[in-house]
Amino acid sequence: MDKISLANAHLPQLIGLVLMSIGYTLGNRFYLPVVDKK
């Protein structure tokens, strides 16, 4: 139970990091080429 509670405590941080990294890579992949074309 200790490992589960520990994982639940750190889950929001992990999700936030994953979402930030995904958003960053997607932003670089799709947003920058559009800016370069203009």
Beta strands, then each sheet from edge to edge (+ up, - down):
end
